[in-house]
Amino acid sequence: MLIMMTASMTPATAMTYNFGGSSPGTFAKPTSVEPETVIGGPADESDNINRSKDSAVIPPPFGSPDANTPGTGELLTPNISGVTVSYSDISGGSATVTNTGGSGSEYHPVSVMPDIPPQVDVSYSSPAVNRFTLPDGMFYEDGSIGTLSIPRINLNNIKVYEDESLENLSRGIGHFRATSCWDGNAAFAAHNRGTIGYFGQIHTLRNGDRIEYRTVYGLRVYEVFFVGQIQETDLSRLSRTDENIVTLITCVNGIPELRWCVQAREVR
């Protein structure tokens, strides 16, 4: 009994635990890097930047002269944007276009144009003031932006559609989107054979022959001053100009690397 009472009177002691750290192992140093934000830098989100649809730009079409140039395209809402859009000049320079309302936009070069190759006829081109009209407000209910007529080859009021896609060439004449729709140099493409070969005889045109272009802005009459073959890759004939001209482009039968090109100046 005494032994039992003695054992029951002995105070209980807490158990002791030892926790040892894990071995160092062979772990490498962490490789993650915390991103740094530079206040006031070019990508500073605190800048007062208009990111609404007012400043949105529609990219140029694939394969156009402006396709690979950063910052180029057409304004999504040109009538209210008040934003300046850059365009690459086909001759090698660069420019900006600011919507001015009315019949289109004025084109203003912002860099010195390079020397023009000697094979290019520069009699119609001036780097000082180059006019450019966007297609805004030009579309008819059928989707066309105007008509072309060439009396000498019996081409009468063929509808013109915006951009030179195969779909548009299958139903009429396609307008090169990289060129002006009215003021300046308006360029067009069409097939040269079959029932839709509207440009099949443009190579027979001669200096002085008339070309008529009608849009919502009225009727313009042009006289041919150039008929010839150019390389498929030669885009100089699509350059923007200060005088009103039309440029017609079509294939050369059997020679895929060449194109027939006709150009005409406005006479009234």
C-alpha positions in Angstrom: 0.0 0.0 0.0 2.8 2.4 0.9 4.5 1.7 -2.4 1.4 2.4 -4.3 0.8 5.7 -2.5 4.3 6.8 -3.1 4.0 6.1 -6.8 0.8 8.0 -7.1 2.3 11.0 -5.4 5.2 11.3 -7.9 4.6 14.3 -10.2 4.1 13.6 -13.9 6.8 15.1 -16.2 6.1 16.4 -19.7 7.5 14.4 -22.6 10.4 16.0 -24.5 10.5 16.0 -28.3 13.4 17.0 -30.5 12.8 18.3 -34.1 15.9 18.3 -36.2 16.1 20.3 -39.5 16.3 18.5 -42.8 19.6 17.9 -44.3 20.9 20.7 -46.7 20.6 18.4 -49.7 21.7 19.5 -53.2 19.1 22.1 -54.1 20.1 25.0 -56.4 19.2 28.6 -55.8 15.8 29.8 -57.0 15.7 31.0 -60.6 12.5 33.0 -60.5 12.9 36.8 -60.9 10.3 39.3 -59.6 9.1 41.6 -62.4 10.1 45.2 -62.0 7.8 48.1 -62.9 9.4 51.3 -64.1 7.2 54.3 -63.3 7.2 56.7 -66.1 8.6 54.3 -68.7 7.3 53.9 -72.2 4.9 51.1 -71.1 3.7 52.8 -68.0 0.0 52.0 -67.6 -0.4 55.2 -65.6 0.0 57.3 -68.7 -3.2 59.0 -70.0 -3.7 56.8 -73.1 -6.9 56.5 -75.0 -7.6 52.8 -75.2 -11.3 53.0 -76.4 -12.6 52.2 -79.8 -12.0 55.8 -80.8 -8.3 55.0 -81.2 -8.7 51.4 -82.6 -7.0 50.6 -85.9 -8.0 47.9 -88.4 -4.8 46.2 -89.6 -3.9 46.5 -93.3 -4.9 43.5 -95.5 -2.5 40.6 -95.8 0.1 41.1 -98.6 -0.5 44.9 -98.9 2.4 47.3 -98.9 1.5 48.3 -95.3 1.0 44.8 -94.0 4.3 44.4 -92.2 4.7 48.0 -91.0 4.0 48.6 -87.3 1.3 51.2 -86.5 -0.4 51.1 -89.9 -4.0 50.4 -90.8 -7.4 52.2 -91.0 -9.1 53.8 -88.1 -12.2 51.9 -86.8 -14.1 55.1 -86.2 -12.4 57.7 -88.4 -15.1 60.3 -88.1 -14.6 60.7 -84.4 -11.1 59.4 -83.7 -9.0 62.6 -84.1 -6.1 60.1 -84.1 -3.2 60.1 -86.5 -2.4 56.8 -88.3 0.9 55.9 -89.9 1.2 54.5 -93.4 4.3 53.3 -95.2 5.0 55.1 -98.4 5.2 52.4 -101.2 8.3 54.2 -102.6 10.1 53.7 -99.3 9.2 56.7 -97.2 6.7 57.0 -94.4 3.7 59.2 -93.7 0.7 59.9 -91.5 -2.9 60.2 -92.4 -5.3 62.3 -90.3 -9.0 62.2 -91.0 -10.3 65.7 -92.0 -13.9 64.8 -92.9 -15.5 65.7 -96.2 -14.2 63.8 -99.2 -11.4 62.0 -97.4 -8.1 62.6 -95.6 -5.0 64.5 -96.4 -1.8 62.6 -96.7 1.3 64.3 -95.2 4.8 62.9 -95.7 6.9 62.8 -92.6 10.2 61.6 -93.9 12.3 62.2 -97.0 11.4 59.9 -99.9 14.3 57.9 -101.3 15.6 58.1 -104.8 13.0 56.7 -107.2 14.3 54.0 -109.6 15.0 55.5 -113.1 12.4 53.1 -114.8 9.6 54.8 -112.9 7.7 57.6 -114.6 7.8 60.4 -111.9 6.0 63.0 -114.0 2.8 62.6 -112.0 4.3 62.2 -108.5 5.3 64.9 -106.0 6.5 64.2 -102.5 5.3 67.6 -101.3 1.5 67.0 -101.0 0.0 63.6 -101.6 -3.8 63.3 -101.4 -5.6 60.2 -100.1 -9.3 59.4 -99.7 -10.6 56.6 -97.4 -13.7 54.6 -98.5 -15.8 55.9 -95.6 -19.2 57.0 -96.9 -18.6 55.7 -100.4 -20.4 52.4 -100.3 -23.6 51.8 -102.2 -26.3 49.4 -101.1 -24.7 46.6 -103.2 -21.3 47.0 -101.6 -19.6 48.7 -104.5 -17.8 52.1 -104.2 -18.2 53.2 -107.8 -18.0 52.3 -111.5 -15.3 52.4 -114.2 -15.9 52.9 -117.9 -13.4 52.8 -120.8 -15.2 53.7 -124.0 -12.5 52.6 -126.4 -12.6 49.0 -125.3 -16.4 49.0 -124.7 -16.2 48.7 -120.9 -19.3 50.4 -119.5 -20.1 51.1 -115.9 -18.4 48.1 -114.3 -18.8 48.1 -110.6 -15.8 48.7 -108.4 -15.5 46.9 -105.0 -13.2 47.7 -102.1 -10.1 45.5 -102.0 -8.6 43.3 -104.6 -9.7 40.0 -103.2 -10.6 37.1 -105.6 -14.2 37.3 -104.5 -14.4 40.9 -105.6 -12.5 40.2 -108.9 -15.1 37.5 -109.7 -17.9 40.0 -109.7 -16.3 43.2 -110.9 -13.2 45.4 -110.5 -11.2 45.4 -107.3 -9.8 48.6 -105.7 -6.3 48.3 -104.2 -6.9 49.1 -100.5 -3.5 50.6 -100.1 -4.4 53.3 -102.6 -6.8 56.2 -102.5 -10.4 55.7 -103.3 -10.9 59.2 -104.9 -8.3 62.0 -104.6 -4.8 61.2 -105.6 -3.9 57.8 -107.1 -6.8 55.4 -107.2 -5.6 51.9 -108.4 -7.7 49.0 -109.6 -7.2 45.4 -110.6 -9.3 43.0 -112.7 -9.0 39.7 -114.6 -7.9 39.7 -118.2 -9.8 36.7 -119.6 -13.2 35.0 -119.6 -16.6 36.6 -119.0 -15.1 38.6 -116.1 -12.0 39.6 -118.0 -12.8 43.3 -117.7 -9.1 44.4 -118.2 -8.4 41.9 -121.0 -7.9 44.7 -123.5 -6.3 47.5 -121.5 -3.0 46.9 -123.2 -4.5 48.1 -126.4 -5.2 51.6 -125.0 -3.2 54.5 -126.3 -2.2 57.9 -124.9 -5.2 60.2 -124.8 -7.8 57.5 -124.5 -10.5 58.3 -121.8 -11.2 56.5 -118.6 -14.3 57.5 -116.5 -14.6 56.9 -112.8 -17.8 57.6 -111.0 -18.5 57.5 -107.2 -20.7 59.3 -104.7 -18.4 62.3 -105.1 -19.2 62.6 -108.8 -17.7 61.8 -112.2 -14.0 62.2 -113.1 -12.6 61.8 -116.6 -9.0 60.8 -117.1 -6.7 60.6 -120.2 -4.2 57.7 -120.6 -0.5 58.7 -120.4 1.2 55.4 -119.8 0.6 51.8 -121.1 3.3 49.2 -120.4 4.4 46.1 -118.7 5.9 46.1 -115.2 7.3 43.5 -112.8 4.8 41.7 -110.5 6.8 43.0 -107.5 6.9 46.6 -108.8 4.7 48.6 -106.5 5.9 52.1 -107.5 2.9 52.7 -109.8 0.7 52.5 -106.7 2.4 55.4 -104.9 0.3 58.2 -103.6 0.3 61.4 -105.7 -0.7 65.0 -105.5 -2.7 65.0 -108.8 -5.7 62.8 -109.5 -4.9 59.7 -111.6 -6.2 56.2 -112.0 -4.0 53.1 -112.3 -5.2 49.8 -113.9 -3.3 46.5 -113.3 -3.9 43.1 -114.8 -1.9 39.9 -115.6 0.1 39.3 -118.8 -1.0 36.1 -120.5 1.7 33.4 -120.1 4.1 35.6 -118.2 3.3 35.3 -114.5 6.1 37.6 -113.4 4.8 40.6 -115.4 1.7 42.8 -115.2 0.0 45.2 -117.7 -0.2 48.7 -116.2 -2.2 51.6 -117.5 -2.3 55.1 -115.9 -4.4 58.1 -116.7 -4.6 61.8 -115.5 -7.7 63.7 -114.7 -8.8 66.1 -117.4 -12.1 67.3 -115.9 
